[in-house]
Structure formats: structure tokens, C-alpha cells
Amino acid sequence: MPEDICDKAVEDFLTIPAKDATMGSDGAEFDRGTRDTTVRFAGSNHWFDNYLIQTAFAGNKTCGWEYHVTENENIQYAEYGPEQHYHWHMDVFPLSGLPFDRKLTVVCLLNDPAEFTGGEFQIRLYSEYTAPLVKGSVIAFPSFLEHRVVPVTSGVRKSATMWLRGPRFR
């Protein structure tokens, strides 16, 4: 993602009121021991949507997942300050009874890693993979893979996340 687009996205997301992050299919669970970050949700059809959707679709095809995706959730902008984190988790809720499952997660790092320490993004399936921290880097992956953001030790980490959904996994 071009750096100027990342900067414009951050500027835009900062106009949205911030709130403490929650968890769960209904967003009702609050546990700072598991997730401690500040989030802001963009409205429907935000101009940054297409950047993340195109990356998710490319990953879905290139990697051969070919999940049936029919819609996306609003972008979640997150800021992780010192000691903030999100422990190992998945982005799916198989027991929720919801008509759609999150199939793809796409995450974009919006600021320069020189602005913070810690805050690595990791995915785990048999072993851990640490994504390179580069401003504008985007990673798309199946939402059922465990992942985390390790605690930030200084500065502020800024990212945008989107989930793409489709009919329940069968």
C-alpha cells in the first residue's frame, strides 16, 4: 500500500470516535488481559475498503482458498500503545449460529515500524510466522487461523483490519 494512502487513511480514521476494543460475535466481551487496544470503526463503503478487499480477493485466489465471500465488515482501525496487545485468537465464531462466517481477514500496517517497538503480528499453524513490519504491508489469511499482536513496548502501532464473510463453512 503506498505510504501516502496509509497517511491519508490514518488521518481519516482519527476523525472517528475511539473506544476500547471488545471481543466475541456480538462484541460484548471485554477483557484487557486478552485484548487491550483502542479501535475506531469506519462507516460502510469507506474509500479505503477497496484497497483491503482487492488484497483479500487476490490472496483468496492466489493461495487457492477460493472461499465463497459475499460481503465485508466495516474497517476496524486499531492503535496499540505501550503494553497493549491482542493474545492468540481466531476471527471466526463457529458456535454463534450467525448466517455468515468470517472467511478472510486482511490487515494493513499503517505507520512506520520506526515509530514503535514490539507489536509484531504473528500467525500460528503448527509453527509461528511473524509478518514483516513495513509501513503499507498487507496480509490476508483465512480467519480461522490463530494470530496475535504481541505487546507494544514503546510508541504506537496503527493498523486497519477488515473481515470478509460468506455463507457458513460446511
Sequence and secondary structure as in RCSB ss.txt:
>XXXX:A:sequence
MPEDICDKAVEDFLTIPAKDATMGSDGAEFDRGTRDTTVRFAGSNHWFDNYLIQTAFAGNKTCGWEYHVTENENI
QYAEYGPEQHYHWHMDVFPLSGLPFDRKLTVVCLLNDPAEFTGGEFQIRLYSEYTAPLVKGSVIAFPSFLEHRVV
PVTSGVRKSATMWLRGPRFR
>XXXX:A:secstr
  HHHHHHHHHHHTTS  EE  BSTTS B  TTTEE EEEE  TT TTHHHHHHHHHHHHHHTT      EE   
EEEEE BT EEEEE S  TTS  SEEEEEEEEEE S GGGEEE  EEEESSSEEE    TT EEEEETTSEEEE 
 EEEE EEEEEEEEEEE   
